Amino acid sequence: MRVGIVSPYSLTVPGGVQEQVLGLARAMRGLGHVARVLGPCDGPPPDGWVTPLGNSIPMSANGSVAPIAPDLPAQLRLIRAVRDEEFDVLHLHEPMVPGATMTAALIKPVPLVGTFHAADNNASYKFFTPPLRWVASRLDLRCAVSDDARDLAQRNVGGEYEVLFNGIEVERFAGAIPWPRVAPTVMFLGRHEPRKGLDVLLAALPSLPADVRVWVCGEGPDTARLKQRYAGDPRLEWLGRLSDDEKRRRLRAADVFCAPSLRGESFGVVLLEAMAAGAAIVAGDLPGYRRVARPGADGLLVAPGDAGALGEALCQVLVDPALRGRLVASGRERAAGFSMDRLATRYLELYERVCAPAPRPHGWSRRGTPTAGYRASPRRRSGHGLST
């Protein structure tokens, strides 16, 4: 099968959607299918099977910044690419985001599968619901990464959704070479913005042992303020944005992965990555995190925004090797159930469903053409030609 996977976000900027898109393509290619990724790229594309659509423009969204490419040249590159590649199906991640995915839905060159990731309130839904409902109606099948993501999409654009888990490439995390370290280590990875809760983790520092190191990975609008405020604490290491390889190696080395998010997490992929790498989990008690880290079994979950509870949970895991060992063992087993290969297989089944020709009645058409046994190519079926 020839599959085109479209991302509205820059594939050279770290992000959960981008990781799902690239990982899914790798898994499908490993299963023997032709899979290409199309999306913005700010610099060289991350692999040879990625078709870059141009540079991105940072746009505020969901309390964060989304690197999207809504400009006309990017849309023309997308249209040319899907015509040249002759895909059997296009898989659009976040199809309601302006840019490549929305353009693909508008032109609808082949059957379309859309996956909805967002779980928090979205201004575009609030102000542009009628046209977004029409865009969503172009999808042949709608998927969501969690119940929260499904509920948000249903409230705003209606429709029925298949809920599929996000996947992780388990072997890439479990087999990474651990990063060198000199002390017990807590790792934070995320954008430095209010909803990710970095402020809460830093406020919990007085509760942590003096010999602990805290790796603060990522960057964002709060970086300068927080670095200045906590400049005197030698336990902090501000690492900035990490490459994919360094991220996996540091997760393999960390004793604890801390995700103190306050809201807006539809699915805890980063928790699964840390679990696969062998880090114990301490995180905010959010529905999206509960779906992957079972409280008390795969991680300790605390009330979002409670620095005291977060510090206490971190200390428990750091000073109790037996507890940490139980969390790590359970987490690894849990992560194995969310492998990208399993997710790719499930999506391939859905692609086959939307590409199957519609049943036609036996007998003769009004033009005198026999209809029994007719099978149309997915790219030639009515309703899937390029439209304007």
GIDA-V216535 format. One record per residue. PSI is psi as a letter, one per 30 degrees, with the letter a starting at -180 (none if undefined). OMEGA is omega in radians with two decimals (999 if undefined). Layout:
psi:omega
PSI:OMEGA
PSI:OMEGA
//
This chain:
psi:omega
k:3.09
j:-3.02
k:2.99
k:-3.13
k:-2.99
k:3.08
k:3.04
f:-3.05
l:-3.12
k:-3.09
f:3.07
g:3.07
k:-3.12
k:3.12
l:-3.09
e:3.14
e:-3.13
e:3.14
e:3.09
e:-3.12
e:-3.09
e:3.13
e:3.13
e:3.11
e:3.12
e:-3.13
e:-3.13
e:3.09
e:3.09
f:3.11
g:3.04
g:-3.14
l:3.06
j:-3.13
k:3.07
k:3.11
k:3.10
k:3.14
l:3.08
l:3.06
k:3.09
i:-3.04
a:-3.12
k:3.11
l:-3.05
f:3.10
l:-3.09
f:3.14
g:3.06
k:3.07
j:-3.12
k:-3.12
g:-3.12
l:-3.13
l:-3.14
l:3.06
k:-3.14
k:3.13
k:3.11
k:3.13
k:3.03
h:-3.12
g:-3.11
a:3.10
k:-3.10
k:3.13
i:-3.06
l:-3.14
i:-3.13
g:-3.05
l:-3.08
e:-3.14
e:3.12
e:-3.13
e:3.11
e:3.08
e:3.10
e:-3.11
e:3.13
e:-3.09
e:-3.10
f:3.05
e:-3.10
e:-3.00
f:-3.12
h:3.11
l:2.99
e:-3.09
k:3.00
k:3.12
j:-3.05
j:3.07
k:-3.01
i:-3.04
f:-3.14
g:-3.14
k:3.13
k:-3.13
b:-2.96
e:-3.08
e:3.14
e:3.09
e:3.11
e:3.09
e:-3.12
e:-3.09
f:3.08
i:-3.10
f:-3.11
l:3.05
k:-3.04
k:2.96
k:3.13
k:3.08
k:-3.12
k:-3.09
e:-2.98
k:3.12
f:-3.12
l:3.11
k:-3.06
k:-3.07
e:-3.12
e:3.07
e:-3.05
e:-3.00
f:-3.04
h:-3.05
e:-3.09
e:3.11
e:3.12
e:3.07
e:3.11
e:3.10
e:-3.14
e:-3.14
f:3.11
f:-3.10
k:3.07
f:3.13
k:-3.14
k:3.09
l:3.06
k:-3.06
f:3.14
l:3.07
e:3.14
e:3.12
e:3.09
e:-3.10
e:3.13
e:-3.13
e:-3.14
e:3.14
e:-2.98
e:-3.11
g:3.08
a:3.08
l:3.09
k:-3.00
k:2.92
k:3.11
j:3.11
k:3.11
l:2.89
l:-3.11
l:3.04
l:3.08
i:-2.94
e:-3.04
e:-3.12
f:3.13
e:-3.11
f:-3.08
g:-3.13
k:3.09
k:-3.08
k:3.08
k:3.11
k:3.12
l:-3.05
f:-3.06
l:3.00
k:-2.93
k:2.98
k:-3.10
k:2.98
k:3.12
j:3.14
l:3.10
k:-3.11
i:-3.11
l:-2.99
e:-3.00
f:3.12
f:2.98
g:3.12
e:3.07
e:-3.09
e:3.11
e:-3.12
e:3.07
f:3.12
f:-3.09
e:-3.14
f:-3.14
f:-3.01
l:3.11
l:-3.06
f:-3.07
g:-3.11
k:2.98
k:3.11
j:3.07
j:3.10
j:-3.07
k:-3.11
a:3.13
l:-3.12
a:-3.05
f:-3.12
f:-3.02
e:-3.07
e:-3.12
e:-3.08
e:3.09
e:3.12
e:-3.09
e:-3.06
g:-3.06
f:-3.08
g:-3.09
j:-3.07
f:-3.12
f:-3.08
k:3.00
j:-3.13
j:-2.95
f:-3.13
a:-3.12
k:-3.11
k:2.93
l:3.12
e:-3.13
e:3.14
e:3.10
e:-3.13
e:-3.11
e:3.12
e:3.05
e:3.11
f:-3.08
f:-3.03
k:3.01
e:-3.08
k:2.96
k:-3.07
k:3.11
i:-3.02
h:-3.05
k:-3.11
f:-3.08
l:2.94
g:3.11
j:-3.09
f:-3.08
k:-3.02
i:3.13
e:-3.10
e:3.06
e:3.11
e:3.11
e:3.12
e:3.12
e:3.11
e:-3.14
f:3.09
g:3.06
k:3.03
l:-3.02
k:2.90
k:-2.99
l:3.03
k:-3.09
i:3.13
l:3.13
e:3.14
e:3.11
e:3.11
f:-3.12
f:-3.11
e:-3.13
j:-3.14
k:-3.05
k:3.12
f:-3.14
e:-3.11
f:-3.13
l:3.04
k:-3.14
k:-3.07
l:-3.13
k:3.14
k:3.10
f:-3.11
j:-3.09
e:3.13
e:3.13
e:3.12
e:3.13
e:3.13
e:3.14
e:3.10
e:3.13
e:3.13
e:-3.09
e:-3.10
e:-3.03
f:-3.09
j:-3.10
e:-3.13
e:3.09
e:3.14
e:3.13
e:3.13
e:3.13
e:-3.12
e:-3.12
e:3.12
e:-3.14
e:3.12
e:3.11
e:3.13
e:-3.11
e:-3.12
f:3.13
f:-3.12
h:-3.07
k:3.14
e:3.11
e:3.11
e:3.13
e:3.14
e:3.12
e:3.13
e:3.12
e:3.12
e:3.06
e:3.12
e:3.08
e:3.13
e:-3.13
e:-3.08
f:3.13
f:3.13
k:-3.13
k:3.10
k:3.11
k:3.14
k:-3.11
k:3.04
l:3.11
b:-3.04
k:3.06
l:3.14
f:3.11
g:3.11
g:-3.12
k:3.12
k:-3.09
f:-3.09
k:3.06
g:-3.14
k:3.06
j:3.14
k:2.97
k:3.13
e:-3.10
f:-3.11
g:-3.10
k:3.12
k:3.10
f:-3.11
g:3.03
l:3.07
k:-3.14
l:3.12
none:999
//
